[in-house]
Amino acid sequence: MPKQTIPRGSRRSRPYPDPKSRAAMMSTAMMHQTRTPAAAAGAITRHSPAWEDRSSPRTMPPPRISTLDRRTIPERPERAVPASPATPSTPSQSGPWSPQDDEILISARAQGLGWNRIQEQSFPFKSSNACRKRHERLAAKRRGSEWVDERVQRVTRHYNQLRPEIWRPLAEATGEHWEDVEKLCLERGQRNLLPMTAPSSLRRASSDNESRGSHDSHDEEKLKIPNLIR
């Protein structure tokens, strides 16, 4: 039986590429060679970050604030805390009066101002009643201390005329001679006599007189015993 051979295709593989495909390959190579470097670089698109400056080809990322010079950053002015007002030392209504206060009080009263207005303008920490009482004491002190020679002579003259009538009732009540009683009373003085024998009302009056200073050293010098008894 004769050997059967496998039929082969009549078309043989060509050792060289097809001329048509060769022409296509050459045209593709020419296109790659004719591309510019800029076009080749632009073939790959790169998305720039938002912070990058599009005008410059390459920029550095912004530095952190901590690396900047703090002197170039305007500092926020500190809010000034208002200082609490200092509480003034409020003198009490019964506090002492200074000589300057007395002058202001006398001057304001001489201008015809009322006590309420004097208190509001000059003595806000004292009451109007305290101003009135202080003025009364100053007026009484001034009347009692202004012993001019004419007043002293008038009192001395009348005292010498009325000496027996003044001291005799007291001498008869105590069983003493009126001249001895006179001498004792004038030597001891009102300050030593009234607290021992006077009632409480007279003691308060005596203390008020002492506080007003109506019996100062100048008056006692003028009204001492040798000047009164003649």
Secondary structure, 3 states (H helix, E strand, C coil): CCCCCCCCCCCCCCCCCCHHHHHHHHHHHHHHHHCCHHHHHHCCCCCCCCCCCCCCCCCCCCCCHHHCCHHHCCCCCCCCCCCCCCCCCCCCCCCCCCHHHHHHHHHHHHCCCCHHHHHHHHCCCCCHHHHHHHHHHHHHHHHHHCCCHHHHHHHHHHHHHHHHHHHHHHHHHHCCCHHHHHHHHHHHHHHHHHHHHCCHHHHHHHHHHHHHCCCCHHHHHHCCHHHHCC
